[in-house]
Amino acid sequence: MNWKMKILITEKQYKKLTKEEVKCKCGHSWEVKKDDKHPNLCHDCGWDSESKKYNNKELLNFWKDK
């Protein structure tokens, strides 16, 4: 038999599964934007959730351009 199961998830769960939303270890979270040069960089503390290290240089560049 071929059984198919449908699973219902919330929009927040979908965003986490599809990487549309990133959550930093500092607690800050944000939606990924297509034109973002560093989509995994937390603009609050500088943690890069992809490389798993702080990137203060890019954090300063982000705030310098604002």
N, C-alpha and C positions, 0 to 999 in steps of 0.2 A: 504494500500500500504506500502511496505517496501522500504524506501528511504535510500540510502547509499551516504554519502558525503565524498569525499576525501579532506583533507586539506594539503596544501603544507606549509612546514616550512623550515627555513634555518638550516644549521648545528649548528649554534650558539644557536638557539632556542631549537633544539633537545637536545643539551648538557645540557642546563638549565633544561629542562623538565625531563631528565633522570638522573640528578644529576652527570653527568660526569664532569661538570664544576662548580666550586664554586666561588662566588664573595663575597669578604669581604667588610665590611662597609668602609674600608680605600681606596677602589678602586682597590686593587690587586685582580686578578683572576687567577685560575689555574685549570688544569685538575686533576681529582681524579685518583690516582694510586692504583692498587689492593693491593700492598704490604705496603702501607702507614699506619702506626700505628695510625695516627691522620689525616685522610683525610680532615677534616673540619677546621684544624688549619691553620691560616694565618701565613706564615713564614716571613712576613714583620713586622706585628704588634703584633701577639700573640692572636688575637681574634679567638675564636672557634665559628663558625657559628651554630653549633648544640646545644651547651650548652648555648650560648648567653652570654658568659663571657670571660675575658682574661685568658689565661693559660700560664703565663710567664715561669713556670717551664718546660713545654714541649717545649716551644720555645727555651729556653736556651739549653735543651738537643739536640734539632735538630741541632742547630748551633755548639754545642760542637763536634758532630760527623762528621762535614763537614771538 
